[in-house]
Amino acid sequence: MIELKTPQEIDKMAVTGRFVGETLAELAELARPGVNLMDLEHRARRLVKERGAVSCYWDYAPSFGRGPFGNVICLSVNDAVLHGLPHKYTLRDSDVLTLDFAVAIDGWVADSARTVIVGTPRDEDVRLVESTRRALDAGIAAAVPGAKLGDVSAAIEAVAVEYGYPVNLQFGGHGLGHTMHEDPHVANAGRAGRGLVLRPGLTLALEPWWSATTSEIFTDPDGWTLRFQDGSRGAHSEHTIAITEDGARVLTKVD
């Protein structure tokens, strides 16, 4: 079931989105060599508590995870790309770190992710992160009233193809609103002109993610963290958007 939001409800989601975006920006600045992942987790917990927000992850227990998650942010390092379970790991120079964060404020959810390079960047990692950010921008640009969901998926996939990166279809974007995961599913590859017609009031999380060499993933022994089969590094970019009469409104973007 897909629930369209009113302009007033989208404004409320934007309040949550701003907090999500600001929190990710702060944590990304703290992600330096020598910093432990649990330092980032505990800082995120403090920010959530101070804001009076509710974590979408703490009690999250889907079929694909060994729930409950028991943390407020996903932190995925190097070959880990999704659902990274925070643990006692000290960041090293040139690590690739993905931060994925979702909360509710006053009953409205926003979800966003970004990948950062810790310390000294490697050219191939810069290219990988850049590709997911460009793909996210392309998906957002395609999300206009009257377009089809397949147009968004195809726009994301086109960037992956341009870079020569394979796309996994097991996990992708999704609807959201009162809960973190709602209909529809938004694949990171698809056929233009197919699927759901985008209407004003539809709210989506778009999230291109991939590695440079494989689309095959497996679940870490921690029961949550998804890693690439060949050990290659991954990147992930995500924003919450709302379809409006004027196009896509990005709710988690901050200056």
N, C-alpha and C positions, 0 to 999 in steps of 0.2 A: 504494500500500500504506500502510495506517494502522497505526502502532505505538502501542499503549497502554502508558503508563509505570506502573511500580509507585510506591507512596507514597515509597519510598526514592529512586527516580530523580527524582521530582518535587522532593524535598528538595534534590537536587543541582542541579537546574535553578534552584531558588530562590536558591542561592548565586550562580550566574551572574547571575540576575535582579537581585539586590541590587546587585551591582557595576555592572551596566548602568544601573540607576536612579540610583545615586549619581553615576556619571560624568555622566549627562545633567544632573542637578541642578547639579553643579559648573560644567559648561560653559555652562549657561543663565545662571548668575550672572555669568560672564565676558563674556557677549554684550552689549556696550555700544557706544555710538557711538565710533568711532575704533579699534575692535578689528578686526584683519584675520582673515578666515576661516581663513587658514593658521595663525594663532596658536592657534585652537581645534583644528584638526587636529593640530598638533604636541603640544598638551597632551594630547589624547586618546591619541596614540601613546605618550607617556610613561606615562600611567596604565595602558594595556594592557600595556606591557612590565614595569612595576613589579609588576603583579598576576600576571604569568605567564599572561595570557589569550592567546587566539588570535583575531585579527580574522576575522570572516566576510566582510569586504569586500575585503581587500587583494588576493587573487588571484581575486576573483569575476569571472567572464566569461560571463554568460548571453547568450542569443541577442539580447536586446533592448538590450544595451549594447556599447560599443566597449572590450572588456576587455583586460587585467585592470584592475579599478577603481583599484588602487594607492594607496588611502587607507583609513583605519580608521573614518571617519564620513561620513555624507551630510549636507551642509549646503546647504539650499535657501532662497533669498532671494526674497521678494515673489512674482512670478508663477511662480517655480520651486516645485514642491511635492514631487517625489519624485526620489530618486537624484541629488541635487545633488552635483556633483563639486567638492570644495574647490579654491579658486583664490585668487589675490591680489585680494581685494575687501575694501575697508574698510567696515564697517557704518556706516550713517547713522541719524540720528534718525528714528524711526517705521518703520524697516524691519521686515518680518515674516520671522523666521528659523525654519526647521524643522530640528531636529537628529534624525537617525535613526541608531541605534547598535546593533550586534549583535556579540557575541563568544561564544566557547566557553571554558569553564573545565573542565578534567578531562573533556573530551569532550561536555559538555552546553551547549546554546546557549540564549541568551535574546535577545530583540529588543524594542526600545521606541523610540518617537519622541514628541517634543513640539514644539509651536510656541510661540515667545515673541515678544513685541513689544519691539523695541529702543528704549529711550528713551521718547519721548512717544507714548502710544497714541492711535490714531484709533478712534472709536466703532465704525465698521463693521468694523474689524479685530478689536476685542475681541469683537464679536458672532460673527464667523466662527470665531475660535479657540474660543470658548465652545461653539459648536455641535458641533465635533468632539469636545470633551471630554465633552459631554452624550451624544453618540451612542455614544462608547466606553463610558460608564457604562451606557447602556441595553443595549448588546450584552453586556456582562459580566453584567448582571442576568438576561438571558434565557438565559445559558449554564448551564443546570441539567441534572442527569442526567435522561434520558428525553425532553428537549426535542429538537427537530429543528434542524439547522443553518440551515434557512430561518427559524426563529424568531429567531435571532441577526441574520441579515441584515435581516429585516423590522424588527427593533427599531432597528437603526442607520438604516435608510432612513426610518423614521417621524420621526426627529429632523430629518433633512435636509429632509423635506417640510414639517415644522412651520416651519422657518426659510425655506423657499422656495428651497433650494439644489439644483442638479442634481447627480446622482451618476454618476460614471464607473465602468464595470464592467470595464475592461481590467485594472486592478490592484486588489488588495484584500488581505485577511488570508490566513493560511495556517497549516498545521501546521508544527511544528518540534520538534526534539529533539536528535538527533546532528548534524543539519545545519540550516541556516537555513530552507530551504524544503522542506517535506514536504507530503504530502496531509493534509487536504483543502484546497481553495481556499475562502476565506470571502469571498463578495461583499458589498459594502456596500449591496446592495439585494436583496430576494428575497421569496418567498411563505412566510408562516408555515405550519407544519405539513408542510413539504416537506423532503426531503433526509435526510442522515445523522442517525441517532439519536445523541445525545451520551451517551457512556458515561464513567464514571470512568476516569481515566488518559489521556484525550485532552488533548493540549496544543496550544494555538492562539495565534497572534498576531492580535489583532483590531486593525484600523487604518483607521477612517474618515478620509477626506481628501476635500476638495473646495474649490471657489471659490464665490463668491456668484452668478456669472453664466454660467458655462459648464462643460460636462463634457469639452470637446474639448481635447486636449493634443497637443504635438509634442515631438520630441527636439531639444535644443539642438545646435549644431555641435560641442560637446565630446564628443558621442557618448553621453552619459549623462543629463544633467539633463533632466527632463521639465517643460515649461512649459505654461501655459494659453494657448490660441490667441488670446484677446482681451486678454492682458496683465493680467488680473485677478489679485489676490493669492490665495494658497492657504493652507490650514492642514491639519494632520495630527496625529492623536493615536493612540498605539499602546501596548498592553501585551501581555505574554505572560501567558497564563492557563493553569491546569490545571483540568479538570473533576474534582471530587471528589464523594464521597457527599453532602457538605453544600453543594454549589454550586460556583461558580467561585472558585478561589484565584488572586489576582493575584500573579505572581511578580516583577514589575519595579517594583512600587510601593514608594516609600520615604516615610518620614514627612517 
